[in-house]
Amino acid sequence: MSYDAFARYYDDLTANIDYPALADYYDCIISRFGGKIGILLDLACGTGSLSVPMSEKGYDVIGTDASEDMLGIAVSKPHDGVQYLCQDMTELDMFGTIDAAVCTLDSLNHLESIDDVRTVFGKVALFMNSGGIFVFDVNTPYKHENVLADNTYIYETDDVFCAWENEYLGNGVVGISLDFFERDGDIYRRSSDDFTETAWSRETIEKLLEDAGFELCACYEYPTFAEPTETSEKLTFAARIVSSKNKEA
């Protein structure tokens, strides 16, 4: 999926996110568990809004995303110290090894199957140096079933009106329909994107990390360092690479 319409308005719709503070959060977690400032993969980097502040912290950032439209916006911004690659998460292919990786804003929830998650974890493990730290956040099944559910949200800026409609499909899956109405003089032009997000249990994520050769360092309620609860809407995982079964093979 290209997210072509979503890409045009993504920065406007996420303007409330404090990306420098988010970079502080992820950098703190990486250092807390012995990670180092080196080559960092920003997996599913979108428009590069986190890649840049991570680079400003001293990381050599490689941002990857499957959407050419998202990356087109990323490269139009000042991005010294960041290299962008158009790659699907499940087909990750680095030119060398990495020291750390982040995957933010529930990007992993966009994967359609548990096999896709398994593949992504294996790919990150394959290219990560020993002792490297992988930090990512995911929406929880609770959020999908009880918060996103069948609800509709409206977002409006000076230039665009967005109707965000959810449909809970069961088994942690939410169907999402986005309708954008962009002001063009006295009229509005409509464009749309449709996709699904899937949430998996904490236990499932931890098992997939272990299978890929990671050891779990921590699981927090995003974006804090607190222990998750049954009603946590999003979790942050931190895992250290011990060994990659792909490397051993």
Residue, then its C-alpha position, 0 to 999 in steps of 0.5 A: m500500500s502506498y499511503d499516497a493521500f495519507a502521506r500528503y497530510y501526515d505531518d499536519l495530522t501528527a503536528n501534536i507529536d513532540y518528536p524531539a521529546l520522542a527522540d529523547y525517550y528512545d535514546c534514553i531507552i537505548s542507552r539504558f540497556g547498553g546500546k551505543i550511538g552508532i548506525l541506527l535504523d529508523l524502520a518505517c520512518g515515514t516523513g522522517s520526523l523522528s529520523v532527523p532528531m535522532s541524527e541530531k543526537g549523534y546517530d548515523v540514521i538510515g530511514t526506511d519506508a515502503s512509501e515513496d510518497m512518505l520518503g519524498i516528503a522526508v527528503s524535501k526536509p533538511h536531513d543532514g546525517v540521514q540516509y533514506l531507502c525505499q524498502d518494505m519492512t518485510e524485505l529489509d536489506m541493509f548494506g551493512t550492520i546496524d547498532a540500534a533500531v527504532c520503529t515508532l508510531d505503531s508502524l508494526n501494527h500495519l503488518e497484516s500477519i504474525d508471519d510478517v512480524r516474525t519476518v521483520f524481527g528476523k530481518v532486524a536481527l540479521f543486520m544488528n550487531s551483537g548487543g544492539i538494541f531494538v526499540f519499538d511501540v505497538n498498539t494493544p488489542y485493548k486499544h483496537e477493541n475498545v478505543l479505536a473500535d467502531n469510532t469515527y474521528i474528525y481532524e481539521t487544519d487550515d488546509v484539510f478536513c479529515a474523516w477517520e472511520n474505524e471498523y473493528l473486524g475482530n481478532g485485534v484487526v481494525g479497518i481504517s478509512l481516511d477521507f481527506f477534503e483539501r481546500d482548493g479555492d472555494i471547493y474541496r477536493r476529496s482523496s482517500d486511503d484504506f488500510t488495516e491495523t492488527a494488534w497482538s498480545r504482549e506475550t506473542i510479541e515477546k515470543l516472536l522476539e525470542d524466536a528471532g534471537f532477541e532478549l527482552c530488556a523491558c516493556y513499558e506503557y508508551p511513552t513512559f517507563a511505567e509497567p503496562t496495565e490491562t488498559s494500556e493502549k500502547l506498549t514500548f518494547a526494548a530488546r537486545i540482540v543475542s544471536s540471529k538464527n538467520k546468521e547462524a544458518 
